[in-house]
Amino acid sequence: MLEHGHQNHQDGLIVIGAGAAGVFGAIRCVEQYPAARVTILEKNARPLGKVRVSGGGRCNVTHACFDVRELTRNYPRGGRSLTGSFTRFGPADTIDWFERRGVALKTEADGRVFPVSDSSASIIDCLLRRVRELRIELLCGHSVQSIEVLDAHAGFRVRLAGQANRVGRRVLLTTGGDERSLKLAADCGHTIVSPVPSLFAMNWRRSEPMDLNGSPSSPNTSHTKEALSELAGISISDAAVRLEIQVPVGAGYKSVLFQRRGALLITHHGFSGPVILQLSSLAARELYAVQYRARLEIDWTPEVNREQKAQCLHAMRRNAGARMTDSAPEGFSGPRRLWRFLIANARASGQKWSQVSADSQRAILENWSAATFHLDGRATHKAEFVTAGGVALNEVDLRSMQSKRRPGLYLAGEVLDVDAFTGGFNFQNAWTGGWLAGESIAADLSQNADEIRFSRE
């Protein structure tokens, strides 16, 4: 039992952070070296907080992407460096690990993997049950203040707020990417790539929109926030989205483009959905640099090219002239409410197709194939779920997850400068990093068992 004061409690391994990487690393260490005494320190009242809320409480465990090259493409930062790591422990290994321990998993059409129960409790219960079976000490409500490097024999002293210090031969740092957590790594000599938000929804600008050349636009080609908010809740299964950012360079600006295709959701404040989250991840640093002011261009039905769209509109004027313009042409597969919005912004509402002018037809085509929206912010209604940034990867041996700056210190998860698209990829990085670190620490402790001055009770 812990006693308050200045006593030091000795461990073989101290894990700082009871998230996915930390808990998985602790488990793997003791599975490989049962004599190891392992303690997990968690500042919050409960462990595995992100696991609990991931996927709307369902827990998106991993992604069924079994080709390593394809897998790494889902990591805007750090993907190439993780090729070897994913070869050693990838999504197939994660699925196998949980299923062998009684968690039935399912793969959805888009590749995301969830427990069959559709509850994160299945994953949490599995992990915590294994923690208990292996007699790993899990201490919640224990906030780490600092890590002090002792001599090569003693390892590290971990100073806690209000509790006795802990001394461990090895430390695994899996605290996530917040500023306070990264300071622990910086104090151990690591370079920190400044964290910025990633994976967020985008807000559109309330003020007058601008056209493609940066001049005030007519309602035909760009859209106001008030009008767009009426479309909240509309989902497009496949949209092509182009994000243009004017990044400051010296005394001028450079245009940087990002493009993705996928599902899009219109919200009360802007845009969300997988394609937007991917763009926010790809452009995380550029958007941060310009305070999230950028231009978004959307093709609502990219399976129909611009020339085909023009032909569809011409056919409506020629062959369906008596019909009203709120009747969408054959090539438009989106919701009718969206089509009415596009027609209204082309000033063609309430007309028959035969009455549509050439200018209005061009405006409809522009709204359909390249609707322009101007952004002025990101969603801020909740804490950032993922950040881009962290400990520089070139300072970590990714085969063992051991620090190159401080031997005996290991790092895994979001504390590293690695981030991914939504869909289970960030969790896979956590499982992989934790597994590799646990294996390496177990081997390290077992090889130096004669130097360890305690035995597991």
N, C-alpha and C positions, 0 to 999 in steps of 0.2 A: 504494500500500500504506500502511496506517496505521502511524504511528510513535507509540509511547507517550510521554507527556509533556504539555506544555501547548500544543502547536501546535493551531491551529484549522484544520479542513478545511471548505472552503466548498461549499455546495450551493444549488441553486435552491429545492428543497423537501426538508425533513426530515420524514419520517413516523415518528411514535413509536407503535409497536405494529403487529406484522405479523399482525393478524387479518383477518377478511373485509373490514371497512371500510377499513383501512389499505392492504392490498395492492391492493384494487380502486381506491381513490383514486389511488394511485401510478401504476397502469397507465393510468387514464383521463387523468391529467395529461400523461404522455409521449405517449400516443396523439394528444392534441390539440396538444401543443407539443413536438415531438421534440427541440428544442434544450435542453430543461430537464434539468438534472442532479438526479436524485432519489435519495435514500438512505432506506431503511427500517431503523429500529432496533428490534430485538426482544430483550427481556430473557431469554426462554427459549431453549433449545437448538435448537428447531425452530419454524418459523412455522406459522400457521393451526391452532393447537391445537384450538379449538372446532370448526372445520370438520372436523377429523380425527375427533372423537368424536360429532359430531351424528348424531342418528337411529340410535344404536347402531352407529356406524361407517359408516352408509350415506350420511349427509349429506343432510338435508332442506333442499334448496337454497332453495326458496321455496314459496308456496302458490298454487294456480291460482284465485285470486280476482281477477277483472279489473274489477270494479266498485269504483271508488275509495271510495265511501261505505261499501260493505260491508267493504272491506279495512280501513278505519280503525276499524271497530267491534271489531277484534281487538287493539287497542292500548288497554289500560285507562288508560295515562298517555301523553299526547302524540299520540294518534290524530288528533284534529281539526287539530292544528297541522301534521300531515304531509300533509294533503290535496293541497296544491300540489306537494309534493315527489313524491308517488306519481303525480301526473298527468304529471310530467316523466320519471320513470323508475320503472316499476312492475313487477309480476311478469312481464308479457308481455315486457318489455324484458330482464329477467334471463334468462328462458328463451331468448330469441333470442340474447343475447350468448354464452351457453355453447354453444348448438347450432351457431352460426356458427363456433365454434372447435373443433368436433369432438366435443363431449360430448353423447351421446344421452341425453335425459331422458324420464321417464315420469311420468304423473300417476296417483296411486292413487285409490281410490274416495272417500276422505275429502278429496281435494283436495291432499294433500301431494305435492310434486314431488321426485323422487329421480333420480340417474343410473341409466340402465338397468343399469349394472354392479353396482348396489347396493353401491358402494364409494366412500367419500369420497376415495380416492386419485385417482379420475377428475377431481374438482373441483380438488384440490390440484395435481395434475400440470398441469392446464390453466392455472391461475393462475401457477404458478412458471415454466412454459415461456414464458408471456407476459412475465413479469418479466425473464427472460434475454434474450428477443428484443429487448426495449426497452432493455437494458443498464441496468436499474435496480439499484442496489447494495443488497443485502440483507445486513444484518449481525445475526446472532443472537448471543446471549450478551452483549448490550450493554444494560446497565441505565442508564436515564436518571435522574440525580439531581435535576436542576433545569433550568428554562428561564429564561434571562436575556434580557430585552428590551433590545436595543441601540438605536441611533438608527434613524430611518426608512429610511436608506439600507442599513444593514448587516443589519437584521432581528433575528435571534435567535441567541443562543449556547446550545447544548444541552450541558450538562455530564454526562459519563459517569463511571461508576465504573471506574477502572483503564484507561481508554482516552482517546485524545486527544479534546478537545472538538470539536464540530461547529458551524459557523456556517451558517445558512440564511436565505435571503430570506423564506421562508414556512415555517410549521410546521403540519402536520396531526396533531392529537392524536386517536388512536384506541386508547387503552390499555385500554378496558373500564371497569367500574364498581367496582373495588376501591378501598379507602381510599387507598393509596399513589398510585394513578393519578390519583384525583380531586384529590389535593393539588397536582399539577402544574397543573391547571386553576385551583384556588383561588389559587395563587401568582401566576397571571396576572390575578387580579382578578375571578374568576368566583364567583358564588354557587352553593353546592352543596346540592342537596336530599338530605338524609341517605339513604344507600342502605340498603335492607332486603331480605332474601331474597324471592324470587318464584319461582314454578314449583317447588313441592315437594310431596312426599307428606305426608299427615297421620297422626299417631299417636293412638290412642285411649287413654283413661285406664284405669289398672290398678285404681284404687280404686273404691269402690261408686258406681255410676251414680246419677244423679238423674232424677226424672221431669220432665215438661214444666213443672211449677210450681216446680222447684228443690228438691223434697223427695226423700228416699230412695225409690227405686222398687222395685217388685217385679220378679222376673225376667220378668214378662209383657211389659213394654214397653221394657226397655233391656237391654244385654248386656255381659257382662264380657269383659275382654281374653283370658282363658284360653280361653273358649268360642269367641270369634271367630277366634282364631288357627287353629282347626281348619278354617276356611274359606279359608285362604290359597291363592291361586291361582285362585279363582273370579272370572270376568269376566262382567260384565253389559253387554250391548251398548247398552242405553238405560235409564238410571236418571235420575230427577228428584231432585236433591240440593239441600237448603236448609241454608245455614250461618248460624247465629245467634251474634252476638258481643255481649257486654255491655261496651261501651266506656266507660271512665271519663269523666264530664263533671261538672266541679266536685266537689261532695261526693257525687254520686250516679253513676248509670250510665244509659246509653242503649242500647236494643237496636237493633242494625244487622243487617239481613238481606241475604243474597246468595243468588241462586238460579241454577242452571244445569242443563242436561239433556245427557246424553251417556254415553259409555262409562266404566264404573267397574271398578276392580280391587281386590279384597281382598288385603291383604298380611299377613305375619306380625305386623306392628306397627300396621296401620291400613288406610288407603285410599290408592289412587293411581289412575292412569288419566287420560285427558283431562279429564273433568268436574272432578276434584279439582284438577288442575293449573290449570285455568281459575279455579276458586274461589280458589285460593291466590294467583293473580295479582290478581284483582279485590279481594281483601281483604288484600293484603300488609301495608299499614300498620296496619290495624285488628288483625290477628292479631299483628303484632309488638308492638303496644301492650299487649296482654293476655297476652303470653308464650305465645301459641298455645293458650290455653284457650278452648274454644268448644263449641257444640253442633251436631251434624250430624243432619239428618233425611233419610231416604231412602225414596222410593217406588220399589220394585223394578220395577214394570211400569206406568209412567205412561200408557201407551196405553189402559189400563183404569182408568176413574175410580173413586173410592171407592164410589159407589153401586153400580156394576156389580160391584165386588169383593164387596160385601156380598151381592148377589144370587147370585153364584157360590157363596159359602159356604153360603148358605141352600139352594141347589139341591143341594149335596152332602149336607147333612143330610136333605133331603126325598127325594131320588131315588137317592142312593148310600149309604144309611145302613149297609149291610153292609160297605162298604169301609173299610180302615184310613185314618187321617188322613195317613199319609205319601204317600197318593195325592193329588196336587195337583189343585185345581179347574181347569177349562178355561181360565180367564183368567190363570193363572200360567204365564209363559213362561221363567222362570229355571231354573237347574240344580236337579235334585232334591235335591242335598245342601243347598242353601240353603233349600229348602222344609222339609226335615226340621229344620233349625236353627230356623226361624221357629215351627214347630209345637212343638218342645221348649221354646222360651221362652214359649210360651203354655200350657205344662203340659198339652198335649193329645197327647203321644206315646203310642203303644201303645193307642190307643182306636179304636173304630169311629166313623164320622162320626155315627151315631145317638146315640152316648154323649156327644158334645161339648156341654157346658153353654153357656148363653147368654153367661156371662162369658168362657169360653174362646173362643167364637166372636168376641166383641168384641176380645179380645186378639190373636187371629190376624189379624183385620182391621187392627188398629193396627200390628202387626209388618210386615204386607204393604204397607201404604200409607204409613206414617209411622214407620218404625223409627228410634229415637233412639239416638245414640251421643255420648259426651262425649270431647272431644279434650284432650290435654295437651301436645302438642308437634308438631314437624315432623321429617321425615326428616333425619338428620345424618350419614348414612354416607358422603357424598361432598361435595366443595366445591360451593357454590352455582353453578348453571349460569347463572342470570340473576338480576340484582338490579333492584329498583325504586328509582329515584333517580339522581342525577347532576347535571350542569350544567343550571341553570335554562334552559328553552327560550326564555324572553323575552330572554335575553342573547345569542342566536345568530340571525343572519339565515338562515332556513331555505331561502331561495332559493339562497344561495351556500355555506352552512355556515360563513361567516366570523363570528368573534367580534365582537360589538358593543362589547365592552370593550377588546379588544386587536387592532386592525387587523393583518392579516397572519397571525393565528392562526386556524386552522380546526379544527372539531371534528366528529366523526361516530361513529356506532355507540353502544355501550353507555355511553360516557362521558357521553352526554346523558341527561336525565330522560325516557327513552322505554323502555317495555318492552311485551311482547306475549305473547299466548297461545302455547302450543306449536303446532307445525305448519308451521314455516318462516317465520313472520312476523318474528321477530327478525333472521333473516338478511336478509330483504327490506329491513328498515330499514338494515342495514349496507351492502348493495349500493347502495341508493338514496343514502344519505348519502355514501358514498365516491365514487360517480359524480358527484354534484353538486359536491362539494368539488374533485375532480380537474378537472372542467370549469372551475370558477371560478378555481382556482389557475393553470391553464394560460393562461387569458385574461389574468389579472393579470400573470404573468411575461412573456408575449409583448408586452403593451402597454408594459412597462417594461424591455424587453430592452436598451435603451441604457444602463441603470443597472447591469446585471449585469456584474461584472468578471471573468467567466470564460467560456469556451466549452466546450461538450461535446466531450470527446475522441473 
